[in-house]
Amino acid sequence: MINSRNEWDPLEAIVVGSATNANWPSNDPVFAIESSKTSWTETPVPTGPVPNWIVEEANAELDRLSEILVDYGAVVYRPRPMDFVALGGMYNYCPRDRLLVCGDTVVDVNMMYPCRNQETEALQQIIRQAKKVLIMPRDQDMILDAANVCRLGDTWLYLQSHSGNLAAYDWLCNQFPDIDIELCNFYSGVHIDSTIVPVREGLVLLNASRVTESNCPRAFDSWEKIYINDVVPQGFYQYPYASKWIAMNMLVLDPRTVIVDAAQTALITILKSKGIDAIPHTLSHSRTLGGGFHCVTLDTRRKHD
């Protein structure tokens, strides 16, 4: 059964994504509009199937990530393969974007790119484990990628951005009246998990280029805050679907263990100084495909006291 309420309790079960049949949508009108807003002008926004060599390398690294998680003791699920080229969809690379887990409830969100709603078909084995499934309305102008939400137990942070609007925020507040959902708007891009990384209760990493003392969420008033001023940029193929800050995107296995980009030696040193074991791994195409370790996973069960 599903049971995950925050980002740091000991991991018991998780979904790891897949790059198989990854595709840059060519018929999704919102994808086309959002692509026109990009600040990157050196190369065009990609369209059509992702090159096979990228898919193969990405899958090999995801398979290794799965092995690390199994060795840790977690049950690992993988999405059902789908032909995204034929379906006009995108990919199974980032399951974090698709479903929002709240305890034993799963929220099937209405994503920014309509074509990505079909990815629920690849995650039916997870949805069936939920005690309750909430489907966000598709016809009331609500937009939400699940990765706009950071779960802190009875408090959530909701990033208002291109991929999460106020209508979806209001809907979530109505569905979860016992959760204090704090609205944040310090970053106009998309998801929250390359900006705010709660490592354990009371300790959070913050992207200093986006979060300051004046706009830091009030949920962290009593927390120890570590501002990260820079990261080691990863390379990309032709077009950077994610910024260099994807390097902050890490997966917390428990309050003393995280999986982090191997190139981020300064970040690893900071984590170790706080008593946290940083397991280094590499997702070579995290900027090309738009997903780091938190993005390419979806924890479905964590051990709660």
N, C-alpha and C positions, 0 to 999 in steps of 0.2 A: 504493500500500500504506500501511497505517497504521504510524506510528512516532512516538509522543509519550511522553516519559518524565518531563517536569517541566512547570512552569507558565510558563517564561520563555524557553526557546530560540527562535530565530527561527521564526516561524510560516510554514508552507507550505500547509496545508490545514485547513479548519474547517467545521463545521456551524453555520448560523445558524437559529434557531428561527422559528416562525410562530405567529401568534395565530388563524389561520383556524379557525373552528368551535370556539373555546375554550368550555369548559363547566365549571361547578362541579358536581361529581358529586352526584347525589341518591340513588343506590342503593348507594354504596360504604359498607359498615358502618364501616370504619376512619376514613374521612373524617368520618363523622357523629360518631364518638366523639372524634376529635381536635378537631373543631370545638367540642365541648362544653367543652373545656378552655381555650378562648381567654380571655385576660385583657381583651380588648376587649369592652365591654358596651354601648356606645352605639348600635350597629346590629347586626342579626343577621348571622350568617355567610351569605354568598350561596349560592344554589342555582340550577341551571339555566343556560341559555345566557348567556354574557357579552354585554352589549349591543353591537350592531353598530358603534356609533360608536367604542367602545373598541377593538374588533378592527381597524377600519380605521385608526385613528390609530397603534395599536401596530404594525401591519404596515408602514405607511409609514416608521416609524422603524427597523424591522428591515431594510427594503429599503435605507435609507440606510446602515445599519451594514454591510450586504453590500457596498455600493459602496465604502465606506471600505476594507474589507478587500481587495477586488479591486484597488483603486488601490495598496494596499500591496504587492500581488504574490501574495496568497494565492488558492488555489482555494477557492471557496465552494460548499458543498452546502446544499440545503434539504430539510426533511422532506417525505415524501409526504403530501398532504392526507388527512385522515381525518374522518369524520362523528362527532365525539365525543358529540354530543347523542344520536344514535341508538344509539351504542355504550355509552352510560353512562360514558364516559371523561372525561378532563380537557382536555389540550391538547398541542400540540407546541411550546409557548412556551419550555420549559426543557430542551433536549436534554442539558444537563450532568447533570441528575438521573438520566437513564435508563441511560447506558452509562459504564463506567469503562474508560479506555484505559491500558494498561500496555505500552509499547513497541509490539510488533506484535500484542498480545493485546487482545481486547475481553472485558470481563466484563458479562454481562447480569444485572444485580442483581435482587433481589426487593424491590420498593419498598414503602415504608410504606403507601401507598394501593394495594391490589391492582389497582384499575382502571387504574393507570398502567403496569402491565406490558405492556399492549397497544401502548404507544407504540413498541415495538421494530419493529412492522410499518411504521412510517413511516421507519425508519432502516436498512432492509435493505441499501441501497446502501453504507452504511458498514460494516455487519457483514460483508458479502461481501469487503471489502478486508482484513480481519484474517487473519493467518496462523493464529491460534487463537482460538476462542470458548469461553469458560467460562460455563456457565449456573448461576447460584446456585440451589440447591434451593428449590422452592416449598412444600415440605411438612415443613420441619424447624425452623420458627419463627425462620428467619433474616430479618432486616429490614435493608435497606440502600438508601438513596438514594446514587447515585454521588457526589453533591456533599458527602457527609460525609467524603470523602477528599481530602487535599491532597498532591499528588505533588512530591517534592523529589529525584527521581532514584532513588537506591538506598534512600532513606528516604521513608516516607509518614507523614502524620498522619491518624489516624482519630478522628473526633469521635463519642464515645458520646453518643447523644441519642435523642429520640423517633424519629428516622429512621435510626438506625444502632445495632444492639444487639450484645451481646458474642458471640452465636452467629455472626453474620456476620463479626465481627472475627476470631474463631478460624478460620473457614473461609478467609478471605483469607490469614491467616498460613500456613495449610497449603498453599494454592495457590501462594503466592509466597514460598518459604522464603529466597530470596536478598535479599529486601527487608525492611528493618527497619521494621516498622509500629508507630509509637508511639501508644499509646492516650491520648486526651485527653478530659476531661469537664468543661471549664470553662464550658460553655454548654449548657443543657438544652433549647434550642429545637430547631432542625433542622440546617441545613447549616453548613459551616465557612467558606464563602467570603465571608461578610460580617464575619468575625472575624479571619481570618488571610489576608494577601495577600502572598505572596513576589513581590517585584518583579524580583529577579534573585538569583543565588546570592550569599549574604552580606548581603542587605538585605530586611527584611520589615516590612510595616505591620501593626500590631496594634490591635484594638479595645480601647481602654483600659477600657471598661465591663465587659469580660468577661475579658480577659487581664491578669495582673499579673506582677510579677517572680517571685512564688512559684509560680504555676501555668503559666508560659510553657513550652512544649515544650522538652525538652532538645536537640532538633535545632537550636535557635537559640542555643545557648550561646555560639558564636563569631561569631554574626551581629550586624550592626548592626540594632537594633530601634527602630522609630519608633512610639510609642504615640499613637494618634489619640483625642483626648478628646471630640470632638464633630463632627457633620456638619450640613449644611443639610438639614432634613427636606423631603422631597418630599410633595406632596399626593397624595390618593387618592380614588377614587370609592366612597363608602358604607362600605367595609370595608377595613382595611389588612391584606392578606394577607402583607405583609412589613413589618418595622420600619423606622425611619428609617435604620438602619445598612446598608440595601441600597445606600446611597450610597457605601460603601466597596468595593462589588463592582465590580471593574474587570477588563478583559481585557489581559493583557500580550502584546504582539506580538513583542517582543524585549527584551533587557536595557536598552534605551534608549528604548523606545516603549510607551506604554500608551493604552488608550481609557478615559476616565473621565467621569463625570457632569459636565456643563458647569457646574452650579450650585456645584460643590465647589471654589471658587476658592482657599481656604486649602490644601486638599489638593493642588491643582495646583501651588501655590507650593512646597510641600514637595517634591514630585516633581521640579520643575525645579531646586531647589537641590541635588539629587542627580544632576543631569545626565540626567534622564529627560524626554523629550518627551511631554507629556500631550495627546492628541487629544481635544478636548471633543465630546461628543455627548449626546443626551437620549433617555431612554426614559421618556416621560411617565407610563406606567402600570406602572412597575417595582414600586411598592408594591401597586397594585391586583391585578396578575397574579403578583406574587411572584418577580420575576427581574430582576437587573441584567445588566451586560455579560458577566460570567463565566457567569452562569446560562443566558443565552439562546444560548450558543455551546458548541461542543464541539470543541476542537482535535484533529485526527486525525493530523496530521503536523507535526513540528517538525524543524528542521535541527540535527543533533547533531555535535559535533566528533569 
